[in-house]
Every structure is written in C-alpha cells, then in structure tokens.
Amino acid sequence: MNILIFNCGSSSQGFKVYQTSGHDQPVVLVSGKAKNVATQTRADAFIEWKSKISAGSQKTDLSSHRQAAGKIIAILKELQVSVDAIGHRFVHGGTFFDKTVQIDPPVLQKLQQCLPFAPIHNPNSYSVIEVCLEQFPDVPQFAVFDTAFHARMPEVSKQYAIPRDLVEKYGYYKYGFHGLSYQYVSSRMLELMGKPLEELKLILCHLGTGGSSVVAMKNGLPLDTSMGYSPLAGLVMSTRSGDIDPEIVLEMIRNGSSPDEVSQILNNRSGLIGLSGFSSSLPEIIEASEKGNADCQLAYDVYAHRLETYLGAYTWLLDGADAIVFTDDVGLKSWKLRAKVCGGVQNLGVEIDAAKNVNAPLDRASRVSSARSKTQIWVMPTDEESVILQEILAQFCLA
C-alpha cells in the first residue's frame, strides 16, 4: 500500500509517499517540500520533489497551505502515484487528543475546536485535511499530534501559576510542540551515543524556518520545553515573538487592539520580521547584518540570546547535558548560529569544533563538538514523516 504523509509547518509543507508491505522496509516513492508558503521573505515560493525516476522544482504562487496541498496532489497524479492512506501532522491536539486517531466526522469536529490553540498551524493542517477529503474521499486519513510527545512532562513543567479553576475549565497547560521531530531525534541519539535513552540527558533544538523550540529530556522523557499553551511562547522565531511580558498584551488591548489583532501582531508581525523590518528568514538576516544592517544585527543577536538563555536554563535543569542537538532547517544549515551560541562556554563543558561545524553534512547526523567537550554537540536532519508513518502503521495493526 502507498501512504501519503503531509507535514504541514507554518511556512512549509513537506510530503512523502511511502510504499509499504507486510515484511519489507518502507520505500519512499516520492518526497518533496513546498517552501515559503504564505511567508514574508524575499525568496520565491516553490515546490520541489523527487522520485526514483524523476525530480523537479517549480516556482509558483503559494499564498496558502490549501493551495500548496492542491498543487502537491496534482504532481502526484501526474506521476501516477496512487494513495491508499494519508497521515497528517497536526500540531496541537489540546485536551482532546494525546495519541494518533483516524479522522471521521466526530474527530473532524474536535479538530475544528483545536484550531484556536495553534492559530498559524492547526488551520493550515485542517485545510490540507479538507483538500484530501475532497480529492480522496474514500481513503482513510489519520491525524498525528506534536503535543502527544510532551503529554508525559512532569506537572511542575506543565502548570502555569494561574487560578486552578481557570486551568481546569479552559485547559491552560503547557503542551509543547515539535514532538514528532523530538521523537525521531531522541531515538537517533540512542543509536549514536550507544546508551539507553533512559540514561541520556539531552537538549534538543528544533530550529525551523517558521517555528523553533527547545526540549530538555531526562530518563527517556521530556522534562521541559520552551513552547507552551501555544506555539507562540519560547524562542524568537521568524514571525513569532516568543516569550514576552503578558502585561504587554494587556496594554495593547487597552490601547485599542482587539484580541485577534494582538494575535496577528504576535504571531505574524513579530520575531525576526518585527525586529529587523527586513525579513523573516534567519539566513537573510545574518547576511544583511554582515553587510552593516544594524536592525538585522539586533534581530540576530536577540534570536541567539534567547536560544542561549534556554540552553543555559536546561543545562542547569539537567545538571549538565550529555548532548546538545541541532535539527530542522536553521539548526541543520546555520553553522554561524551554532558557532555563536556554542562559543565561549568552555567552562560549562561545551566546546564546538570550528572546522567540523562549518563542514557538517546536511544529509546525515554528525558530531561537531571538540574532543575536549564534555557535552557532545550534534547536527542532524529530522524525519517527522517517518514517525507519522510508524504511527499510521501501528493504527492498521490495531485495526
């Protein structure tokens, strides 16, 4: 059977079609990504893909994820690739979902109720589900949730210091995100470090072109993470503010902004684009800062400072980490960012190897720390689609 996976991010839309059988390892028939979907960047929007017999790339208008999904499906039909099941990354399951579910009308209604929890993610994924229901009405579809990975965080990490009646009535907890990526990366670290996951203390940094977060892992479980009730909290991101004083939100409302307008400002007009007024892309920010753009230099420094703050906090929380891992597009490709945040902290037992860092390959995991570094530093590509695939295969086994 052929299983189509949609990995819908805030500014990208990855896809893979796996061919599976009862005994053999799954084979990727087609893979690709729509990039710069509905983003504020100077780069063109495009879709790239490759199969066993062909590859392609096309610049195209990608003003929405719904539009991107339609064009991806058109490419698959042109390649004559059939689809027997579909899996969707769904960022926030709220209090409704803590495990993978097959999508039916009741589930679809609950997914609709989850849309406000992640306003620049969940609506995108939901729109892709709608496109797939239109294009493949008889094909079973599944939702796989990023928040499920963090469901076993300790209560001290989940709880906000607000009245308990509000927490219980509205579900105001820290949920955490990028769980599919962390599930994959942590399983790879078990192999790379040759220890059971339960014996490793890890800090994993998922730094994407849209959203970014950090998680501390101990005893094989997430201990804490930077994102919270929504994917807005934590690190500075491309268009998201990350952590801010809640009083700022209240002042914005007092000064005449509606809640929806505040959400738009903090989710879509803040972060790198808000600080720089130039771009939401970190590589473009770094390049402009090196050419003397002071606003871009400030944006880069604030981005790195916030990341360093979380790295320091989680190092303390873990009583030292066995490894720090950088993944996703920015984490994988920006050697300059890694050098900036991992430099000058030798007293903490963290020392990066400059040559290894610059030359880290993009297609496999590599260690970029020096031989003297007590904490290993790793760079690796993530593979959220393979996690979604395994979740779907498990559902078929249970059926």
Kinemage of the C-alpha trace (Angstrom):
@kinemage 1
@onewidth
@group {chain A} dominant
@subgroup {mainchain}
@vectorlist {calphas} color= white
{ca met a 1} P 0.000 0.000 0.000
{ca asn a 2} L 1.033 3.602 -0.579
{ca ile a 3} L 0.818 6.030 2.348
{ca leu a 4} L 0.926 9.782 1.715
{ca ile a 5} L 2.303 11.887 4.565
{ca phe a 6} L 1.643 15.624 4.815
{ca asn a 7} L 3.895 17.537 7.213
{ca cys a 8} L 2.365 20.980 7.422
{ca gly a 9} L 4.519 23.652 9.090
{ca ser a 10} L 3.877 27.343 9.498
{ca ser a 11} L 5.812 28.283 6.350
{ca ser a 12} L 6.417 24.957 4.616
{ca gln a 13} L 4.620 21.790 3.601
{ca gly a 14} L 6.625 18.592 3.380
{ca phe a 15} L 5.250 15.428 1.808
{ca lys a 16} L 6.324 11.853 1.219
{ca val a 17} L 4.692 8.797 -0.280
{ca tyr a 18} L 5.853 5.536 1.279
{ca gln a 19} L 5.285 2.128 -0.277
{ca thr a 20} L 4.838 -0.490 2.425
{ca ser a 21} L 4.331 -4.234 2.558
{ca gly a 22} L 3.946 -6.728 5.340
{ca his a 23} L 7.621 -7.553 5.798
{ca asp a 24} L 9.941 -5.265 3.833
{ca gln a 25} L 11.174 -1.856 4.948
{ca pro a 26} L 9.051 1.054 3.674
{ca val a 27} L 10.330 2.620 0.459
{ca val a 28} L 9.966 6.324 -0.372
{ca leu a 29} L 8.332 6.615 -3.794
{ca val a 30} L 8.124 10.414 -3.882
{ca ser a 31} L 9.268 13.128 -1.491
{ca gly a 32} L 9.261 16.883 -1.613
{ca lys a 33} L 8.502 20.175 0.038
{ca ala a 34} L 6.616 23.360 -0.645
{ca lys a 35} L 8.701 26.234 0.718
{ca asn a 36} L 7.984 29.858 1.634
{ca val a 37} L 4.256 29.172 1.872
{ca ala a 38} L 2.412 32.355 2.900
{ca thr a 39} L 5.629 33.908 4.245
{ca gln a 40} L 7.269 37.326 4.443
{ca thr a 41} L 10.600 36.602 2.811
{ca arg a 42} L 12.453 37.899 -0.204
{ca ala a 43} L 12.847 34.381 -1.579
{ca asp a 44} L 10.416 32.887 -4.113
{ca ala a 45} L 7.811 30.324 -3.146
{ca phe a 46} L 8.371 26.965 -4.824
{ca ile a 47} L 7.700 23.234 -4.697
{ca glu a 48} L 10.479 20.711 -5.166
{ca trp a 49} L 10.118 16.949 -5.405
{ca lys a 50} L 11.961 13.822 -6.396
{ca ser a 51} L 11.044 10.238 -7.163
{ca lys a 52} L 13.004 7.196 -8.245
{ca ile a 53} L 12.687 8.176 -11.885
{ca ser a 54} L 12.427 11.968 -11.901
{ca ala a 55} L 12.863 15.198 -9.966
{ca gly a 56} L 11.553 18.699 -10.357
{ca ser a 57} L 11.170 22.155 -8.927
{ca gln a 58} L 8.734 24.911 -9.819
{ca lys a 59} L 8.284 28.468 -8.653
{ca thr a 60} L 4.636 29.081 -8.015
{ca asp a 61} L 2.212 31.173 -6.014
{ca leu a 62} L 1.829 29.553 -2.592
{ca ser a 63} L -0.334 32.025 -0.738
{ca ser a 64} L -1.926 29.289 1.399
{ca his a 65} L -1.321 25.712 2.537
{ca arg a 66} L -4.598 24.702 0.904
{ca gln a 67} L -3.177 25.881 -2.403
{ca ala a 68} L 0.114 24.073 -1.773
{ca ala a 69} L -1.716 20.813 -0.995
{ca gly a 70} L -3.698 21.018 -4.219
{ca lys a 71} L -0.537 21.512 -6.268
{ca ile a 72} L 1.274 18.673 -4.472
{ca ile a 73} L -1.619 16.294 -5.170
{ca ala a 74} L -1.598 17.386 -8.823
{ca ile a 75} L 2.106 16.489 -9.009
{ca leu a 76} L 1.423 13.041 -7.509
{ca lys a 77} L -1.377 12.412 -10.006
{ca glu a 78} L 0.885 13.495 -12.859
{ca leu a 79} L 3.465 10.997 -11.599
{ca gln a 80} L 0.660 8.378 -11.464
{ca val a 81} L 1.248 7.667 -7.779
{ca ser a 82} L -1.757 6.049 -6.098
{ca val a 83} L -2.672 6.736 -2.458
{ca asp a 84} L -4.159 4.159 -0.043
{ca ala a 85} L -3.903 6.087 3.253
{ca ile a 86} L -2.976 9.620 4.337
{ca gly a 87} L -1.306 10.866 7.501
{ca his a 88} L -1.305 14.482 8.686
{ca arg a 89} L 0.885 16.250 11.189
{ca phe a 90} L -1.478 18.163 13.463
{ca val a 91} L 0.399 20.440 15.825
{ca his a 92} L -1.981 20.931 18.765
{ca gly a 93} L -4.437 18.327 19.991
{ca gly a 94} L -5.498 20.382 23.021
{ca thr a 95} L -7.193 18.366 25.747
{ca phe a 96} L -8.941 16.218 23.115
{ca phe a 97} L -6.078 14.154 21.686
{ca asp a 98} L -2.939 12.619 23.206
{ca lys a 99} L -2.469 9.894 20.578
{ca thr a 100} L -2.948 9.254 16.856
{ca val a 101} L -6.556 8.988 15.619
{ca gln a 102} L -8.307 8.072 12.393
{ca ile a 103} L -10.242 11.023 11.018
{ca asp a 104} L -14.027 10.612 10.908
{ca pro a 105} L -16.811 13.212 11.265
{ca pro a 106} L -16.710 13.329 15.118
{ca val a 107} L -12.897 13.632 15.078
{ca leu a 108} L -13.153 16.337 12.420
{ca gln a 109} L -15.437 18.341 14.710
{ca lys a 110} L -12.948 18.081 17.576
{ca leu a 111} L -10.104 19.085 15.262
{ca gln a 112} L -12.103 22.206 14.412
{ca gln a 113} L -12.282 23.008 18.121
{ca cys a 114} L -8.485 22.760 18.275
{ca leu a 115} L -7.917 25.424 15.608
{ca pro a 116} L -7.519 28.368 18.051
{ca phe a 117} L -4.861 26.527 20.095
{ca ala a 118} L -2.261 26.929 17.313
{ca pro a 119} L -3.603 29.709 15.076
{ca ile a 120} L -0.878 29.618 12.424
{ca his a 121} L -0.529 25.823 12.369
{ca asn a 122} L -3.776 23.999 13.059
{ca pro a 123} L -5.856 25.904 10.477
{ca asn a 124} L -3.217 25.110 7.857
{ca ser a 125} L -3.271 21.390 8.652
{ca tyr a 126} L -7.055 21.389 8.787
{ca ser a 127} L -7.241 22.994 5.341
{ca val a 128} L -4.957 20.264 3.953
{ca ile a 129} L -7.211 17.602 5.502
{ca glu a 130} L -10.180 19.239 3.757
{ca val a 131} L -8.361 19.166 0.409
{ca cys a 132} L -7.540 15.476 0.892
{ca leu a 133} L -11.149 14.666 1.816
{ca glu a 134} L -12.219 16.318 -1.424
{ca gln a 135} L -9.567 14.643 -3.579
{ca phe a 136} L -9.519 11.222 -1.846
{ca pro a 137} L -12.963 10.787 -0.220
{ca asp a 138} L -12.636 7.007 0.236
{ca val a 139} L -9.053 6.925 1.527
{ca pro a 140} L -8.559 6.559 5.325
{ca gln a 141} L -6.851 9.569 6.918
{ca phe a 142} L -5.084 9.930 10.256
{ca ala a 143} L -4.050 12.848 12.466
{ca val a 144} L -0.755 12.572 14.373
{ca phe a 145} L -0.150 15.158 17.093
{ca asp a 146} L 3.012 17.029 18.084
{ca thr a 147} L 1.602 17.583 21.560
{ca ala a 148} L 1.369 13.832 22.240
{ca phe a 149} L 5.147 13.546 22.777
{ca his a 150} L 5.030 16.052 25.640
{ca ala a 151} L 1.996 14.543 27.371
{ca arg a 152} L 4.261 12.850 29.938
{ca met a 153} L 6.062 16.009 31.014
{ca pro a 154} L 6.053 16.410 34.809
{ca glu a 155} L 3.307 18.523 36.333
{ca val a 156} L 5.797 21.175 37.505
{ca ser a 157} L 6.603 21.839 33.843
{ca lys a 158} L 3.019 21.709 32.585
{ca gln a 159} L 1.441 24.019 35.122
{ca tyr a 160} L 1.076 27.790 34.914
{ca ala a 161} L 0.798 29.778 38.137
{ca ile a 162} L -2.761 30.964 37.496
{ca pro a 163} L -6.017 30.081 39.303
{ca arg a 164} L -6.716 26.360 39.211
{ca asp a 165} L -10.381 26.785 38.268
{ca leu a 166} L -9.333 28.579 35.058
{ca val a 167} L -6.721 25.939 34.263
{ca glu a 168} L -9.207 23.108 34.622
{ca lys a 169} L -12.035 24.894 32.814
{ca tyr a 170} L -10.049 26.044 29.777
{ca gly a 171} L -7.094 23.645 29.640
{ca tyr a 172} L -4.436 26.293 30.260
{ca tyr a 173} L -1.422 23.968 30.390
{ca lys a 174} L 1.971 23.879 28.732
{ca tyr a 175} L 1.506 21.394 25.880
{ca gly a 176} L 4.800 21.594 23.999
{ca phe a 177} L 5.320 21.175 20.262
{ca his a 178} L 7.645 19.730 17.578
{ca gly a 179} L 7.037 16.399 19.286
{ca leu a 180} L 7.358 14.346 16.096
{ca ser a 181} L 10.791 15.804 15.443
{ca tyr a 182} L 11.885 15.211 19.027
{ca gln a 183} L 10.617 11.643 18.915
{ca tyr a 184} L 12.777 10.961 15.866
{ca val a 185} L 15.898 12.824 17.021
{ca ser a 186} L 15.910 11.280 20.511
{ca ser a 187} L 15.620 7.778 19.037
{ca arg a 188} L 18.610 8.522 16.790
{ca met a 189} L 20.664 9.744 19.745
{ca leu a 190} L 20.105 6.404 21.439
{ca glu a 191} L 21.830 4.771 18.458
{ca leu a 192} L 24.589 7.372 18.082
{ca met a 193} L 25.631 7.508 21.728
{ca gly a 194} L 25.265 3.790 22.386
{ca lys a 195} L 23.273 4.216 25.588
{ca pro a 196} L 19.659 3.561 26.518
{ca leu a 197} L 17.578 6.697 26.142
{ca glu a 198} L 16.729 6.440 29.842
{ca glu a 199} L 20.404 7.073 30.673
{ca leu a 200} L 20.836 10.148 28.468
{ca lys a 201} L 20.363 13.817 29.343
{ca leu a 202} L 19.635 15.671 26.116
{ca ile a 203} L 18.903 19.213 24.966
{ca leu a 204} L 17.248 19.100 21.542
{ca cys a 205} L 16.906 22.283 19.455
{ca his a 206} L 14.364 22.212 16.643
{ca leu a 207} L 15.115 25.442 14.773
{ca gly a 208} L 12.885 25.856 11.749
{ca thr a 209} L 12.258 28.470 9.085
{ca gly a 210} L 8.943 29.192 10.802
{ca gly a 211} L 8.795 27.820 14.337
{ca ser a 212} L 11.560 26.918 16.770
{ca ser a 213} L 11.697 25.301 20.194
{ca val a 214} L 13.981 23.532 22.650
{ca val a 215} L 13.298 20.498 24.837
{ca ala a 216} L 15.195 19.019 27.783
{ca met a 217} L 14.996 15.219 28.055
{ca lys a 218} L 15.851 13.029 31.039
{ca asn a 219} L 15.074 9.390 31.796
{ca gly a 220} L 13.745 8.981 28.260
{ca leu a 221} L 11.015 11.590 28.770
{ca pro a 222} L 10.596 15.318 28.107
{ca leu a 223} L 11.418 17.276 31.259
{ca asp a 224} L 10.555 20.748 29.973
{ca thr a 225} L 10.176 22.615 26.687
{ca ser a 226} L 10.203 26.222 25.514
{ca met a 227} L 6.830 26.356 23.747
{ca gly a 228} L 3.765 26.398 25.954
{ca tyr a 229} L -0.026 26.527 25.708
{ca ser a 230} L 0.507 27.538 22.094
{ca pro a 231} L 3.485 27.546 19.700
{ca leu a 232} L 3.867 31.297 20.328
{ca ala a 233} L 5.931 31.004 23.516
{ca gly a 234} L 9.670 30.479 23.939
{ca leu a 235} L 12.325 31.297 21.361
{ca val a 236} L 12.331 34.241 18.972
{ca met a 237} L 11.033 32.861 15.667
{ca ser a 238} L 10.619 34.058 12.108
{ca thr a 239} L 7.378 35.977 12.697
{ca arg a 240} L 6.528 34.982 16.289
{ca ser a 241} L 7.586 36.955 19.328
{ca gly a 242} L 8.340 34.077 21.671
{ca asp a 243} L 8.338 34.962 25.373
{ca ile a 244} L 7.063 38.433 26.281
{ca asp a 245} L 5.656 40.030 29.422
{ca pro a 246} L 1.872 39.315 29.454
{ca glu a 247} L 1.299 42.918 30.533
{ca ile a 248} L 2.337 43.985 27.022
{ca val a 249} L -0.638 42.050 25.638
{ca leu a 250} L -2.961 43.738 28.118
{ca glu a 251} L -1.573 47.172 27.251
{ca met a 252} L -2.064 46.526 23.537
{ca ile a 253} L -5.712 45.682 24.219
{ca arg a 254} L -6.132 48.738 26.460
{ca asn a 255} L -4.670 50.847 23.658
{ca gly a 256} L -7.382 49.693 21.277
{ca ser a 257} L -6.183 46.460 19.648
{ca ser a 258} L -8.648 43.575 19.580
{ca pro a 259} L -7.545 40.108 20.751
{ca asp a 260} L -7.453 38.957 17.115
{ca glu a 261} L -5.305 41.941 16.170
{ca val a 262} L -2.891 41.199 19.032
{ca ser a 263} L -2.702 37.572 17.899
{ca gln a 264} L -1.912 38.718 14.364
{ca ile a 265} L 0.838 41.041 15.628
{ca leu a 266} L 2.488 38.464 17.894
{ca asn a 267} L 2.187 35.510 15.515
{ca asn a 268} L 2.737 37.122 12.120
{ca arg a 269} L 4.438 40.505 12.543
{ca ser a 270} L 6.925 39.890 15.351
{ca gly a 271} L 10.086 37.823 15.788
{ca leu a 272} L 12.761 38.387 13.163
{ca ile a 273} L 10.491 40.305 10.793
{ca gly a 274} L 9.352 42.571 13.629
{ca leu a 275} L 12.849 43.251 14.946
{ca ser a 276} L 14.511 43.744 11.577
{ca gly a 277} L 11.757 45.148 9.375
{ca phe a 278} L 13.682 43.362 6.644
{ca ser a 279} L 12.994 39.620 6.520
{ca ser a 280} L 11.646 36.659 8.485
{ca ser a 281} L 14.494 34.439 7.215
{ca leu a 282} L 17.464 33.992 9.567
{ca pro a 283} L 19.986 33.391 6.728
{ca glu a 284} L 18.846 36.651 5.092
{ca ile a 285} L 19.075 38.412 8.472
{ca ile a 286} L 22.628 37.162 9.049
{ca glu a 287} L 23.733 38.145 5.536
{ca ala a 288} L 22.302 41.643 5.896
{ca ser a 289} L 23.851 42.053 9.367
{ca glu a 290} L 27.269 41.208 7.941
{ca lys a 291} L 26.767 43.982 5.386
{ca gly a 292} L 26.143 46.530 8.126
{ca asn a 293} L 22.370 46.463 8.625
{ca ala a 294} L 22.059 47.412 12.310
{ca asp a 295} L 18.431 46.315 12.650
{ca cys a 296} L 19.285 42.879 11.259
{ca gln a 297} L 22.277 42.660 13.598
{ca leu a 298} L 19.999 43.353 16.558
{ca ala a 299} L 17.469 40.757 15.343
{ca tyr a 300} L 20.237 38.154 15.011
{ca asp a 301} L 21.639 38.964 18.461
{ca val a 302} L 18.226 38.787 20.139
{ca tyr a 303} L 17.452 35.485 18.392
{ca ala a 304} L 20.746 33.981 19.583
{ca his a 305} L 20.452 35.453 23.083
{ca arg a 306} L 17.041 33.858 23.642
{ca leu a 307} L 18.349 30.494 22.445
{ca glu a 308} L 21.379 30.786 24.737
{ca thr a 309} L 19.077 31.567 27.658
{ca tyr a 310} L 17.134 28.345 27.180
{ca leu a 311} L 20.291 26.307 26.633
{ca gly a 312} L 21.618 27.636 29.927
{ca ala a 313} L 18.391 27.006 31.821
{ca tyr a 314} L 18.103 23.433 30.588
{ca thr a 315} L 21.765 22.707 31.296
{ca trp a 316} L 21.057 23.712 34.901
{ca leu a 317} L 17.785 21.752 34.998
{ca leu a 318} L 19.532 18.584 33.782
{ca asp a 319} L 22.633 19.112 35.951
{ca gly a 320} L 24.636 19.056 32.728
{ca ala a 321} L 23.689 17.577 29.363
{ca asp a 322} L 25.271 14.601 27.619
{ca ala a 323} L 24.487 16.166 24.242
{ca ile a 324} L 23.004 19.229 22.546
{ca val a 325} L 21.389 18.503 19.179
{ca phe a 326} L 20.512 20.984 16.428
{ca thr a 327} L 17.897 19.953 13.860
{ca asp a 328} L 15.466 21.229 11.198
{ca asp a 329} L 16.362 23.767 8.510
{ca val a 330} L 18.031 26.505 10.575
{ca gly a 331} L 19.511 24.119 13.130
{ca leu a 332} L 20.942 21.971 10.359
{ca lys a 333} L 22.177 24.640 7.940
{ca ser a 334} L 23.249 27.656 10.019
{ca trp a 335} L 26.794 26.893 11.178
{ca lys a 336} L 27.158 30.570 12.057
{ca leu a 337} L 24.308 30.391 14.577
{ca arg a 338} L 25.729 27.210 16.128
{ca ala a 339} L 29.147 28.853 16.444
{ca lys a 340} L 27.587 31.935 18.027
{ca val a 341} L 25.546 30.149 20.704
{ca cys a 342} L 28.070 27.385 21.475
{ca gly a 343} L 31.137 29.632 21.612
{ca gly a 344} L 32.697 30.980 24.796
{ca val a 345} L 31.118 28.470 27.183
{ca gln a 346} L 34.033 26.119 27.725
{ca asn a 347} L 33.637 26.489 31.490
{ca leu a 348} L 30.284 24.730 31.124
{ca gly a 349} L 31.964 21.831 29.336
{ca val a 350} L 30.684 22.820 25.887
{ca glu a 351} L 33.226 23.363 23.109
{ca ile a 352} L 32.471 23.364 19.404
{ca asp a 353} L 34.985 22.301 16.736
{ca ala a 354} L 35.083 25.140 14.209
{ca ala a 355} L 36.048 23.043 11.181
{ca lys a 356} L 33.575 20.243 11.913
{ca asn a 357} L 30.847 22.782 12.488
{ca val a 358} L 31.383 24.588 9.173
{ca asn a 359} L 31.594 21.315 7.244
{ca ala a 360} L 28.712 19.470 8.908
{ca pro a 361} L 26.858 17.459 6.222
{ca leu a 362} L 23.188 18.182 5.604
{ca asp a 363} L 22.111 14.610 4.852
{ca arg a 364} L 23.220 12.744 7.985
{ca ala a 365} L 23.973 13.158 11.667
{ca ser a 366} L 27.415 14.479 12.578
{ca arg a 367} L 29.198 15.401 15.801
{ca val a 368} L 30.609 18.930 15.716
{ca ser a 369} L 31.975 19.235 19.264
{ca ser a 370} L 35.696 19.108 20.029
{ca ala a 371} L 37.328 16.092 21.634
{ca arg a 372} L 37.622 18.129 24.869
{ca ser a 373} L 33.913 18.934 25.057
{ca lys a 374} L 32.202 17.244 27.994
{ca thr a 375} L 28.850 17.819 26.296
{ca gln a 376} L 28.647 16.463 22.775
{ca ile a 377} L 27.200 18.760 20.080
{ca trp a 378} L 25.361 17.080 17.223
{ca val a 379} L 23.769 18.263 13.993
{ca met a 380} L 21.216 16.049 12.260
{ca pro a 381} L 18.336 16.187 9.814
{ca thr a 382} L 14.983 15.320 11.315
{ca asp a 383} L 12.435 12.968 9.772
{ca glu a 384} L 8.965 13.693 11.102
{ca glu a 385} L 7.367 11.879 8.184
{ca ser a 386} L 8.862 8.543 9.226
{ca val a 387} L 7.371 8.999 12.708
{ca ile a 388} L 3.945 9.738 11.201
{ca leu a 389} L 4.301 6.625 9.018
{ca gln a 390} L 5.050 4.403 12.007
{ca glu a 391} L 2.081 5.855 13.880
{ca ile a 392} L -0.220 5.026 10.948
{ca leu a 393} L 1.176 1.513 10.534
{ca ala a 394} L 0.553 0.939 14.240
{ca gln a 395} L -3.073 2.004 13.720
{ca phe a 396} L -3.512 -0.558 10.931
{ca cys a 397} L -2.024 -3.235 13.177
{ca leu a 398} L -4.551 -2.326 15.876
{ca ala a 399} L -7.464 -2.326 13.442
